[in-house]
Amino acid sequence: MPDDKSDRSPWNWLLLLPIAIPLLTFLYNSDEPRLLGFPLFYWLQIAFISLGVITTTLVYQMTKRRRQR
């Protein structure tokens, strides 16, 4: 009897977002605007980390129900 458990969920495609978006250098190729004295590059890196955490959490929550069967 083959094991029906698979990680092939369409939700996994969302995990490409935190990889692809930071590669778009035109988003942060600027010194302005500044937030609390920090250039755009630094606080945008924090936003990229937040995007990764949120995306990973969403994909985990949406796919964990299938694993429990």
Secondary structure, 3 states (H helix, E strand, C coil): CCCCCCCCCHHHHHHHHHHHHHHCHHHCCCCCCCECCECHHHHHHHHHHHHHHHHHHHHHHHHHHHHCC
